[in-house]
Structure formats: C-alpha cells, structure tokens
Amino acid sequence: MGSLRFAACLSLSLWVGCASLAFGGDATTGESKADRDARMAWFREAKFGMFIHWGLYSVPAGEWNGKKHYSEWFLEETHMPVSQYEKYRDSLTPVKFDAKQWVEVAKQAGMKYLVITSKHHEGFAMFDTKLTDWGIGSTQFHRDPMKELAAECRKAGIKFCFYYSIMDWHHPDYAPRRRWNDVAKASGEPNLDRYVAFMKGQLKELVTNYGPLGILWFDGEWEDTWTQQRGKDLYAYVRGLQPDIIVNNRVGKSRQGMGGMSKGQEIVGDYGTPEQEIPANGLPGVDWESCMTMNDHWGFNKHDQKWKSSDEIIRKLVDIVSKGGNYLLNVGPTAEGVMPEPSVERLRVVGDWMKVNSEAIYGASASPLPTSPAWGRVTRKPGKLYLHVFKWPKDGKLQTPAIGEGIAKAYLLADPKRTPIATASEKGGLTVALPQKPATPPDTVVVLETR
C-alpha cells in the first residue's frame, strides 16, 4: 500500500458505522477495498495463531498469601503496593528461554502467526525499551527476548505480532490511578496526555525495532478515561508508522464485552476479538478472531492443571474456521522462559492432525450451511467442500443437508490416493458412504469436489 492516507469503513449488521481516519489530515482519501483486502489477506489465510502471555506476573506463578488463583491480573487482584511488586523484577531470570524452540512449537502445531505480550496491564515491558526502567532491560537477563523471537519467526515464515496494553497499573500518568500505586504518589496527579505520549514512544519502538509486524493487538481499553477519539488517533498513529499492519478493535471503544465485536458506534480497528467464546452463528462478512486459553488462565499459574484436551482444541479450531474466524490459542510460559509441557504436548498432537488436514483449514471460508450439522462442521474453498466429521456414523452413512452444488468426486483428505467414496443425492440432502473407522479422530475430513 503506497499511500499513508486511508479510511476504514465497515457497514454490517454487527459492525455499524464508519471510522474515517486519515494520515496527514486528509479525511477524503481512503483505503480502497482492494488495498484493505490485500492488507488482510495473510490473516484470512492463516486461521491459526499462538497467543503468548508472558510477564512479571509469571514470577509469583499464581500464588500469594495462601491463595492460588492469580495470574496476569496479579497486581490488580492482590492490591499489592507497587513498590512491593517491583521486587519481583529481580526474580525474572528466563535463563531457559529459547526463542527457536518456542517458534518450533508454534510451527509444528500448524500456527501461522504469533502474538506475544510486549506489555500487559502491569506495565512491565518484555522488550528492550529505552523509555523506562520498568522492563526486562533492567533485570539480570541481559537479552531482548522479543528481538530473538522476531528473528526466529522470520526464519520460520511465521508472522510476528505484538500485544500491547493501553491500561497500565504501574505508570504514574495512567488514569485512573490505583490507590495501591504507592510508587506514583510522589509524582502528583496523573496526566493521561503525558501517558499517551509515553505509550506512543513505546509503540514506535515496537513497530520500528523488530522488523515488519503482522498485528498490533491492543487491550485494556475499557476504562472511561480511554475515549473513541483517542482510539482513532492511536490507530492512525501506528498505521502511519507501518501502513500494512493490522490492528484489532480493542484500540477503540466500540467492543461489546467478551463477545468482542464492535457495534453501536463508529468502528476503530480491523477485526473483532471474541474472548473465550465462539460466536454461535459466526459473523458473515466480518473479520474476527477468537482468543482462548488452554487451561483457566492466560499467564502462568503453577496450580492450574485444567487443561483442554487436544481433541477439544482441534474441534474448536474447526468450529471457528467453519464460522469464518481465526483461532488464537494461548500459552503461558514460566518465569524461566519455559512453555508448560502440557501445552507443548497438546500442540504436538494438534500439529500431527494439521499435517494431514490443514488443507481444510488454511484459507478456508465459512460453511455454506445455515446451521452446523449434528455430526460435525463444514469448511469450504472454491470448488471444494470439507466435511469435518466429529461423530462417526455407526452405519457408515453420513447424512448431509442439501448443498446446492453437484458432486464430482468424494474422498477422505487423509487418503493420499484420493480413493473415491460413494455419494448419493437424495431429496433434501446427500448420503456419503464412509469407511468403517475414522482416519484422523477427533475429526476426519471428507472432501467433496463440486462441479
């Protein structure tokens, strides 16, 4: 995209209004649909990404004062004086951090992009910022893990992306200031304009020092001090630094709760962000991404062993893609820089399934059916329908609703020989004759090539 001026407009049932943003002050020159489609193309193709929540909260590992339910919201939930929380900085020594190994885990799982917390709500920078000593640069770890991750992602062909929190419990100028922020008391009243200038400075470091980024994933926008106008300004600022970057809708104020979609006012951002949920009927025509944990926390909690099974993760991925979205699946590493083994183990199984079935995921669009069939889900590409069979029929006969297209050939995606399997059109539907057993449980994919 050659121009630094654009207008991002969406008018859909759940995205109402138009965010008209322009660089250089010219609100009349806009980003064309073709330019927007080109900018969003890799995201729409990727479908599956890794979220990483890693910060100073990894040090207490979820436990404090006899309680064991904490994680990335540790500072807010404990109301620990910031001066006390700052002491955890000396214990953040990720001596086992291996950027290559992290990226290999993501790549083997079939993930196409990686979004990592450069700064969460605690305000602690996990990158080498020159604007504050509240970051990993002032720990005993004398490396920049984000620089190493960016380099390994480039080698592996994975899009490198940053999460950045607008909310900051540590910075003296962020408002509203927490009453337990004893470190900020000596600085007078908070000044949000001054904080935004600091934030823009850090974002410039992220966008300019780590190579081309895929996404800036904002969060923490819900407090009343953050306004729609500030969101517009910040969106324009980061797109001005890197015009092709994608920005989520949490940069503005139109997100509606954990459903993550924007409605009711003008839109800021490029896609919606449902959190820990999947829209029941999808969101036709809208770019969106469901972010989810593997257990009950985003950051590392050593007591949390409520892991989703690999079967559940695979089926959630398929469900999301069948409804037109992306799946951003979280890992919470330890303070030493280790991905928990249950996470790695599950992603390994997902990767094995993806090696056989990724054709039905990457670049696939939503099901043409109005509702999901009882036996599984459907994804599609031009000339192909992919029947994702979760529940294998005991009689070997898969009954599908009418798809409105002629079938040229049917076969299992797991069959390298593409051996044809029989289909029969019946009134109101189609019957597919399946083998006795599924090939790749928990989801065996039947390909229907259409005329």
C-alpha positions as CSV (number, residue, x, y, z in Angstrom):
1,M,0.0,0.0,0.0
2,G,1.7,3.2,-1.2
3,S,-0.5,5.9,0.5
4,L,-0.4,6.8,4.1
5,R,-3.9,8.0,4.0
6,F,-6.9,5.8,4.3
7,A,-10.5,5.4,5.6
8,A,-11.5,2.1,7.2
9,C,-15.3,1.7,6.6
10,L,-17.5,-1.2,7.5
11,S,-21.2,-1.3,7.4
12,L,-22.6,-4.7,8.5
13,S,-25.2,-5.9,10.9
14,L,-22.8,-6.2,13.8
15,W,-20.3,-3.5,12.7
16,V,-22.2,-0.3,12.3
17,G,-20.8,3.0,11.2
18,C,-17.6,4.1,9.6
19,A,-14.2,5.1,11.2
20,S,-12.9,7.7,8.8
21,L,-9.2,8.0,9.7
22,A,-6.7,9.9,7.6
23,F,-2.9,10.5,7.7
24,G,-1.8,13.9,7.0
25,G,-5.2,15.3,8.0
26,D,-6.9,14.4,4.7
27,A,-10.1,12.6,5.5
28,T,-11.3,12.4,1.9
29,T,-8.7,10.0,0.6
30,G,-9.4,6.4,1.7
31,E,-8.0,2.9,1.6
32,S,-9.7,1.1,-1.2
33,K,-11.4,-2.3,-0.7
34,A,-8.7,-3.9,-2.8
35,D,-6.0,-2.4,-0.6
36,R,-7.8,-3.5,2.6
37,D,-8.2,-7.0,1.2
38,A,-4.5,-7.1,0.3
39,R,-3.6,-6.0,3.8
40,M,-5.9,-8.6,5.5
41,A,-5.1,-11.4,3.0
42,W,-2.4,-13.2,5.2
43,F,-4.7,-13.0,8.3
44,R,-7.6,-14.5,6.4
45,E,-5.4,-17.3,5.1
46,A,-3.6,-18.1,8.4
47,K,-6.6,-19.1,10.5
48,F,-4.5,-20.4,13.5
49,G,-2.1,-18.4,15.7
50,M,-0.3,-18.6,19.0
51,F,-1.0,-16.2,21.8
52,I,1.7,-15.9,24.5
53,H,1.1,-14.2,27.9
54,W,4.5,-13.7,29.5
55,G,5.4,-11.0,32.0
56,L,6.4,-10.3,35.6
57,Y,3.3,-12.0,36.8
58,S,5.0,-15.2,35.8
59,V,7.3,-14.9,38.8
60,P,4.7,-15.5,41.6
61,A,3.2,-18.1,39.3
62,G,-0.4,-17.5,40.5
63,E,0.3,-17.8,44.3
64,W,0.4,-15.2,47.0
65,N,-0.6,-15.1,50.7
66,G,-2.0,-18.6,50.7
67,K,-4.2,-18.1,47.6
68,K,-3.5,-19.9,44.4
69,H,-5.9,-18.4,41.8
70,Y,-3.9,-15.4,40.5
71,S,-2.2,-14.9,37.1
72,E,-1.7,-11.9,34.7
73,W,-4.1,-9.8,36.9
74,F,-2.0,-10.5,40.0
75,L,-1.2,-6.8,40.8
76,E,-4.8,-5.7,40.5
77,E,-6.3,-8.6,42.3
78,T,-3.9,-8.6,45.3
79,H,-3.8,-4.8,45.6
80,M,-0.1,-5.3,46.4
81,P,1.7,-2.0,46.8
82,V,3.6,-1.4,43.5
83,S,6.9,-0.9,45.5
84,Q,6.5,-4.5,46.7
85,Y,5.5,-5.8,43.3
86,E,8.6,-4.2,41.8
87,K,10.8,-6.6,43.8
88,Y,9.7,-9.5,41.6
89,R,11.8,-7.9,38.9
90,D,14.9,-9.3,40.5
91,S,13.5,-12.8,40.2
92,L,12.6,-12.7,36.5
93,T,15.6,-14.6,35.1
94,P,14.4,-16.5,32.0
95,V,17.6,-18.5,31.6
96,K,15.8,-21.3,29.9
97,F,14.2,-19.1,27.2
98,D,14.8,-20.5,23.8
99,A,13.2,-18.4,21.0
100,K,13.9,-21.1,18.4
101,Q,12.2,-23.8,20.5
102,W,9.1,-21.6,21.1
103,V,8.8,-20.9,17.4
104,E,9.3,-24.5,16.5
105,V,6.4,-25.4,18.8
106,A,4.1,-22.9,17.1
107,K,5.2,-24.0,13.6
108,Q,4.9,-27.7,14.3
109,A,1.3,-27.1,15.6
110,G,0.4,-25.5,12.3
111,M,0.2,-22.0,13.6
112,K,0.9,-19.2,11.1
113,Y,1.3,-16.2,13.4
114,L,2.5,-15.4,17.0
115,V,1.1,-12.7,19.2
116,I,3.1,-12.0,22.4
117,T,2.6,-9.6,25.3
118,S,5.1,-6.8,24.9
119,K,3.5,-5.1,27.9
120,H,0.5,-6.3,29.9
121,H,-1.6,-4.3,32.3
122,E,1.1,-4.4,34.9
123,G,3.1,-2.0,32.6
124,F,6.2,-4.2,32.6
125,A,7.9,-4.1,29.2
126,M,9.1,-7.5,28.0
127,F,11.2,-5.8,25.3
128,D,14.2,-3.5,25.3
129,T,12.5,-0.1,25.8
130,K,14.6,3.0,26.3
131,L,11.7,5.0,27.8
132,T,11.6,3.4,31.3
133,D,13.5,1.1,33.5
134,W,10.3,-0.9,34.3
135,G,11.1,-3.7,31.9
136,I,13.2,-6.7,31.1
137,G,16.2,-4.5,30.2
138,S,16.6,-3.7,33.9
139,T,16.6,-7.3,35.0
140,Q,19.6,-9.7,35.3
141,F,18.6,-11.1,31.9
142,H,20.8,-9.2,29.5
143,R,19.0,-10.1,26.3
144,D,15.9,-8.9,24.4
145,P,13.7,-11.9,24.1
146,M,11.4,-10.1,21.6
147,K,14.3,-9.4,19.3
148,E,15.2,-13.1,19.3
149,L,11.6,-14.2,18.8
150,A,11.1,-11.8,15.9
151,A,14.2,-13.2,14.2
152,E,13.2,-16.8,14.6
153,C,9.7,-16.1,13.4
154,R,11.1,-14.5,10.2
155,K,13.2,-17.7,9.6
156,A,10.2,-19.9,10.1
157,G,7.8,-17.9,8.0
158,I,5.6,-17.0,10.9
159,K,4.1,-13.6,11.2
160,F,5.4,-11.9,14.4
161,C,2.9,-9.7,16.3
162,F,2.7,-7.7,19.5
163,Y,0.1,-7.4,22.2
164,Y,0.2,-4.1,24.0
165,S,-2.0,-3.0,26.9
166,I,-3.4,0.5,26.9
167,M,-4.2,0.2,30.6
168,D,-1.1,0.5,32.8
169,W,-1.3,-0.1,36.6
170,H,2.3,1.0,37.1
171,H,2.8,4.2,35.1
172,P,2.3,7.4,37.3
173,D,0.4,9.2,34.5
174,Y,-2.1,6.5,33.6
175,A,-5.6,7.3,34.9
176,P,-7.5,6.2,36.8
177,R,-4.5,5.6,39.1
178,R,-4.9,2.7,41.5
179,R,-4.8,3.7,45.2
180,W,-2.2,1.0,45.9
181,N,0.2,2.5,43.4
182,D,2.4,3.9,46.1
183,V,5.3,4.5,43.7
184,A,3.2,7.0,41.7
185,K,2.1,9.1,44.7
186,A,5.1,11.4,44.7
187,S,4.6,12.4,41.0
188,G,1.4,14.5,41.6
189,E,-1.8,14.0,39.7
190,P,-1.8,11.6,36.7
191,N,-1.7,13.2,33.2
192,L,-3.2,11.0,30.6
193,D,-1.9,13.1,27.7
194,R,1.6,12.6,29.0
195,Y,1.0,8.9,29.4
196,V,-0.3,8.6,25.8
197,A,2.9,10.3,24.6
198,F,4.9,7.7,26.5
199,M,2.8,4.9,25.1
200,K,3.3,6.2,21.5
201,G,7.0,6.2,22.2
202,Q,7.0,2.6,23.2
203,L,4.8,1.6,20.2
204,K,7.2,3.4,17.9
205,E,10.0,1.2,19.4
206,L,7.9,-1.9,18.8
207,V,6.9,-1.1,15.2
208,T,10.3,0.2,14.1
209,N,12.8,-2.0,16.0
210,Y,11.5,-5.5,15.4
211,G,11.0,-5.7,11.6
212,P,7.6,-5.7,9.9
213,L,4.9,-6.8,12.3
214,G,1.7,-8.6,11.4
215,I,-0.6,-7.3,14.1
216,L,-0.7,-4.8,17.0
217,W,-3.1,-6.4,19.4
218,F,-4.4,-3.8,21.8
219,D,-6.2,-4.5,25.1
220,G,-7.2,-2.7,28.3
221,E,-9.3,0.0,26.5
222,W,-12.5,-0.4,28.6
223,E,-11.9,2.2,31.4
224,D,-13.7,5.5,31.0
225,T,-10.6,7.6,30.6
226,W,-9.9,6.0,27.2
227,T,-12.1,7.5,24.5
228,Q,-13.1,6.8,21.0
229,Q,-11.2,9.8,19.8
230,R,-8.0,8.6,21.5
231,G,-8.6,5.2,19.8
232,K,-8.8,6.8,16.4
233,D,-5.7,8.8,17.0
234,L,-3.7,5.7,18.2
235,Y,-4.9,3.6,15.2
236,A,-3.8,6.3,12.8
237,Y,-0.5,6.7,14.6
238,V,0.5,3.0,14.3
239,R,-0.8,2.7,10.7
240,G,1.3,5.8,10.0
241,L,4.4,4.0,11.2
242,Q,3.6,0.8,9.3
243,P,0.7,1.2,6.8
244,D,0.3,-2.6,6.2
245,I,0.0,-3.5,9.9
246,I,-3.3,-5.0,11.1
247,V,-4.9,-3.5,14.3
248,N,-7.6,-5.2,16.4
249,N,-10.7,-3.4,17.5
250,R,-9.6,-3.0,21.1
251,V,-7.8,0.1,20.1
252,G,-11.2,1.9,20.2
253,K,-14.3,1.9,22.4
254,S,-16.9,0.0,20.4
255,R,-16.1,-3.5,21.6
256,Q,-19.1,-5.1,23.3
257,G,-17.8,-7.1,26.2
258,M,-16.2,-10.6,25.8
259,G,-18.2,-11.1,22.6
260,G,-15.5,-9.0,21.2
261,M,-17.4,-7.5,18.3
262,S,-18.0,-3.8,17.6
263,K,-21.4,-2.3,17.2
264,G,-23.4,0.7,18.0
265,Q,-20.9,3.4,17.1
266,E,-18.1,4.0,14.5
267,I,-15.5,1.4,14.2
268,V,-11.9,1.7,15.0
269,G,-9.7,-1.3,14.2
270,D,-9.7,-4.1,11.6
271,Y,-11.2,-7.1,13.2
272,G,-13.3,-8.3,16.1
273,T,-11.9,-10.2,19.2
274,P,-14.3,-12.6,20.9
275,E,-12.6,-13.8,24.1
276,Q,-13.1,-17.4,25.4
277,E,-16.1,-17.9,23.2
278,I,-17.1,-18.7,19.6
279,P,-20.0,-16.7,18.0
280,A,-22.8,-19.2,17.8
281,N,-23.6,-18.5,14.1
282,G,-20.4,-16.9,13.0
283,L,-20.2,-13.3,11.7
284,P,-20.6,-13.4,7.9
285,G,-18.6,-10.8,6.1
286,V,-16.7,-9.7,9.2
287,D,-13.0,-10.5,10.1
288,W,-12.8,-11.9,13.6
289,E,-10.6,-14.0,15.8
290,S,-11.5,-16.0,19.0
291,C,-8.7,-15.9,21.6
292,M,-8.8,-18.7,24.1
293,T,-6.7,-20.3,26.9
294,M,-5.6,-23.9,27.1
295,N,-6.4,-24.0,30.8
296,D,-8.1,-21.5,33.1
297,H,-5.5,-18.7,33.0
298,W,-3.7,-16.6,30.4
299,G,-0.4,-16.2,32.3
300,F,1.4,-19.0,34.1
301,N,-0.2,-20.4,37.2
302,K,1.6,-23.5,38.5
303,H,-1.5,-24.8,40.2
304,D,-3.8,-24.7,37.1
305,Q,-4.0,-28.1,35.6
306,K,-7.4,-27.8,34.0
307,W,-6.0,-28.4,30.5
308,K,-8.2,-28.7,27.5
309,S,-7.7,-31.9,25.6
310,S,-6.0,-31.9,22.2
311,D,-9.3,-33.2,20.8
312,E,-11.2,-30.2,22.2
313,I,-8.6,-27.8,20.8
314,I,-8.8,-29.4,17.3
315,R,-12.6,-29.2,17.3
316,K,-12.6,-25.6,18.5
317,L,-10.2,-24.7,15.6
318,V,-12.5,-26.4,13.1
319,D,-15.6,-24.8,14.7
320,I,-14.1,-21.3,14.4
321,V,-12.9,-21.7,10.8
322,S,-16.3,-23.2,9.9
323,K,-17.9,-19.9,11.1
324,G,-15.4,-17.6,9.3
325,G,-13.0,-16.8,12.1
326,N,-9.4,-17.3,13.3
327,Y,-8.3,-19.2,16.4
328,L,-5.7,-17.5,18.7
329,L,-4.7,-20.1,21.2
330,N,-2.7,-19.1,24.3
331,V,0.4,-20.4,26.1
332,G,1.6,-19.0,29.4
333,P,5.4,-19.6,29.9
334,T,7.1,-19.7,33.2
335,A,9.4,-17.0,34.6
336,E,12.3,-19.1,33.5
337,G,11.1,-19.0,29.9
338,V,9.7,-22.5,29.6
339,M,6.4,-23.4,27.9
340,P,4.5,-25.7,30.2
341,E,4.8,-29.3,28.9
342,P,1.0,-29.9,28.8
343,S,0.8,-27.0,26.4
344,V,3.6,-28.4,24.2
345,E,2.2,-31.9,24.3
346,R,-1.3,-30.8,23.2
347,L,0.1,-28.6,20.4
348,R,2.2,-31.5,19.2
349,V,-1.0,-33.6,18.8
350,V,-2.8,-30.7,17.1
351,G,0.2,-30.4,14.7
352,D,0.0,-34.1,13.8
353,W,-3.6,-33.6,12.9
354,M,-2.8,-30.4,10.9
355,K,-0.2,-32.2,8.8
356,V,-2.9,-34.3,7.3
357,N,-5.9,-31.9,7.3
358,S,-4.6,-28.3,7.0
359,E,-5.9,-28.0,3.5
360,A,-9.4,-27.8,5.1
361,I,-8.2,-25.0,7.5
362,Y,-5.8,-22.6,5.8
363,G,-7.6,-20.1,3.6
364,A,-10.9,-21.9,4.1
365,S,-14.1,-19.9,4.4
366,A,-17.3,-20.4,6.4
367,S,-19.7,-23.2,5.9
368,P,-22.5,-22.6,3.3
369,L,-25.0,-24.3,5.5
370,P,-27.2,-22.2,7.7
371,T,-26.5,-24.3,10.8
372,S,-23.8,-26.7,11.9
373,P,-24.7,-30.4,11.2
374,A,-25.0,-32.7,14.3
375,W,-22.1,-34.8,13.1
376,G,-19.5,-32.0,12.8
377,R,-18.7,-28.9,10.8
378,V,-18.2,-27.8,7.2
379,T,-15.5,-25.5,5.7
380,R,-15.1,-24.6,2.0
381,K,-12.8,-23.4,-0.7
382,P,-13.7,-22.7,-4.4
383,G,-14.7,-26.0,-5.9
384,K,-14.4,-27.9,-2.6
385,L,-16.4,-28.6,0.5
386,Y,-14.8,-30.2,3.5
387,L,-17.0,-32.2,5.8
388,H,-15.4,-32.4,9.3
389,V,-16.8,-35.5,10.9
390,F,-16.6,-35.4,14.7
391,K,-19.2,-38.1,15.3
392,W,-18.6,-41.1,13.0
393,P,-21.9,-42.7,12.0
394,K,-22.2,-46.3,13.2
395,D,-23.8,-47.5,9.9
396,G,-21.2,-45.7,7.8
397,K,-23.7,-43.4,6.2
398,L,-23.1,-39.7,6.6
399,Q,-26.3,-37.7,6.0
400,T,-25.7,-34.1,4.9
401,P,-28.2,-31.4,4.1
402,A,-28.5,-30.3,0.5
403,I,-25.5,-28.2,-0.5
404,G,-26.9,-26.9,-3.8
405,E,-23.9,-28.0,-5.8
406,G,-23.2,-31.1,-7.9
407,I,-20.6,-33.5,-6.6
408,A,-17.9,-34.5,-9.0
409,K,-15.8,-36.6,-6.5
410,A,-15.7,-37.5,-2.8
411,Y,-12.7,-38.9,-0.8
412,L,-11.0,-38.7,2.6
413,L,-8.5,-35.9,2.9
414,A,-6.3,-38.4,4.9
415,D,-6.1,-40.7,1.9
416,P,-3.1,-39.8,-0.2
417,K,-4.5,-41.9,-3.1
418,R,-7.8,-39.9,-3.1
419,T,-9.7,-43.1,-3.5
420,P,-13.3,-42.2,-4.4
421,I,-16.1,-42.9,-1.9
422,A,-19.7,-43.2,-2.9
423,T,-22.2,-40.4,-2.6
424,A,-25.9,-40.5,-3.3
425,S,-28.1,-37.5,-3.8
426,E,-31.4,-37.8,-2.0
427,K,-34.4,-35.5,-1.6
428,G,-33.2,-32.7,0.7
429,G,-29.7,-34.0,1.2
430,L,-26.7,-36.2,0.4
431,T,-25.5,-39.5,1.7
432,V,-21.8,-40.2,1.9
433,A,-20.7,-43.8,2.3
434,L,-17.9,-43.8,4.9
435,P,-15.3,-46.5,5.8
436,Q,-15.8,-48.4,9.0
437,K,-13.5,-46.3,11.1
438,P,-12.4,-42.6,11.1
439,A,-8.9,-41.9,9.7
440,T,-7.9,-39.0,11.9
441,P,-10.0,-38.7,15.0
442,P,-11.3,-36.4,16.6
443,D,-12.0,-35.0,13.1
444,T,-11.8,-37.0,9.9
445,V,-12.3,-34.8,6.8
446,V,-14.3,-35.8,3.8
447,V,-13.6,-33.8,0.6
448,L,-16.4,-33.1,-1.8
449,E,-15.2,-31.7,-5.1
450,T,-18.0,-29.7,-6.6
451,R,-18.9,-29.1,-10.3
